[in-house]
């Protein structure tokens, strides 16, 4: 079953015929299956995405109940051979209008239901994006989407290590990289542009500077190897595929990094 998010339901309600005449909406202009489908879709939205204040949520629940009552009356009238009652509303009082307005304030992504709040990152946009990514990782794990959780966890690790290395003096980062070249851990000196680096370089320089602990570095190295399976040639050469083990290893690497960076 596909994941239903608020914006999809907002779009669906907007597609229903709801002509307004003198500020009045008649729900009899909407076919019963349109109202039923609206309720079905709304009920499939994950609870964590319904981020409304108390008053909005109360109106949202009442609007759903109102639609159920309308549908029940229409079924009764159909059985009795009568026409559907029109149910006229001021536009802003229509239950469809209320539901659409409430859902338009809700996000399509939710933060991870864990302690990964990234409180150490001052940039609110980056912090929110990372929290949403962790939420996506957790959902992928729950759904058995091993490739998605493995690859996305590797991306979170990269983003975190890039961010933390930018908090250090460029000369210190460059010197650490040079030492790794001397130690033959790197074949060549990495670019001065950190965004050009790969996870291997982020990991080893972060470990060399003591940003991440030795056990974290080891876990990230595992995550890096599994994430690289995204390249078909490597996966075929090694005879490996994404599975629960690769996903959990990659996610563990991300959690280790988060732990080390959290004050």
Residue pairs with C-beta under 8 A, 6 or more apart in sequence:
1 44
3 46
3 139
4 41
4 44
4 45
5 45
5 49
5 108
5 109
6 45
6 49
6 50
6 103
6 104
6 106
6 107
6 108
7 103
7 104
7 108
8 41
9 38
9 41
9 42
9 45
9 99
9 100
9 103
10 100
10 103
10 104
12 37
12 38
12 41
13 38
13 96
13 99
13 100
14 100
16 30
16 34
16 38
16 96
17 29
17 30
18 25
18 29
18 30
18 94
18 96
19 25
19 26
19 29
20 91
23 90
23 91
24 88
24 89
24 90
24 91
25 88
25 89
25 90
25 91
25 94
25 96
25 97
26 86
26 87
26 88
27 35
27 70
27 86
27 87
27 88
27 89
27 94
27 95
27 96
28 84
28 85
28 86
28 87
30 96
32 71
32 74
32 75
32 84
35 67
35 70
35 71
35 96
36 71
38 67
38 96
38 99
39 64
39 67
39 68
42 64
42 99
42 103
45 103
45 106
46 110
48 110
48 113
49 106
49 107
49 108
49 109
49 110
50 57
50 60
50 106
51 105
51 106
51 107
52 60
52 102
52 105
52 106
56 102
56 105
57 102
59 98
59 102
60 98
60 99
60 102
60 103
62 95
62 98
63 95
63 96
63 98
63 99
63 102
64 95
64 99
66 95
67 95
67 96
67 99
70 87
70 95
73 85
74 84
74 85
77 83
77 84
77 85
78 84
89 95
89 97
91 97
92 98
109 132
109 135
109 136
110 132
110 135
111 117
111 128
111 131
111 132
111 134
111 135
112 131
112 134
112 135
112 137
112 138
113 135
113 138
114 134
114 138
116 130
116 131
116 134
116 255
116 258
117 127
117 131
118 126
118 127
118 130
118 131
118 258
119 127
119 262
119 263
120 261
120 262
120 263
121 127
121 130
121 163
126 159
126 163
130 156
130 159
130 160
133 152
133 155
133 156
133 159
134 156
134 254
136 148
136 152
137 148
137 149
137 152
137 153
137 156
137 251
137 254
140 146
140 148
140 149
140 152
140 247
141 149
141 247
141 248
141 251
144 244
146 242
146 243
146 244
146 246
146 247
147 230
147 242
149 247
149 250
149 251
150 223
150 226
150 227
150 229
150 242
150 246
150 247
150 249
150 250
151 227
151 230
151 250
153 223
153 227
153 247
153 250
153 251
153 253
153 254
154 199
154 223
154 224
154 226
154 227
154 250
154 253
154 254
156 254
157 199
157 202
157 203
157 220
157 223
157 224
157 250
157 253
157 254
157 257
158 199
158 202
160 254
160 257
160 258
160 261
161 199
161 202
161 203
161 206
161 211
161 212
161 257
162 194
162 195
162 197
162 202
164 206
164 211
164 261
165 173
165 194
165 202
165 205
165 206
165 209
165 211
166 194
168 209
168 211
170 192
172 209
173 194
173 205
173 209
174 192
176 205
176 208
176 209
177 186
177 189
177 190
177 201
177 205
178 189
179 208
180 186
180 204
180 205
180 208
181 187
181 188
181 189
185 204
186 201
186 204
190 196
190 197
190 201
190 205
191 197
199 220
199 223
199 224
199 227
200 224
203 212
203 217
203 220
203 221
203 224
204 217
206 212
206 217
207 214
207 216
207 217
211 260
211 261
212 220
212 256
212 257
212 260
212 261
213 256
213 260
215 256
216 253
216 256
216 257
216 259
216 260
219 249
219 252
219 253
219 256
220 253
220 256
220 257
222 249
222 250
222 253
223 249
223 250
223 252
223 253
223 254
224 253
226 240
226 242
226 246
226 249
226 250
227 250
228 234
229 235
229 238
229 240
229 241
229 242
229 246
235 241
240 246
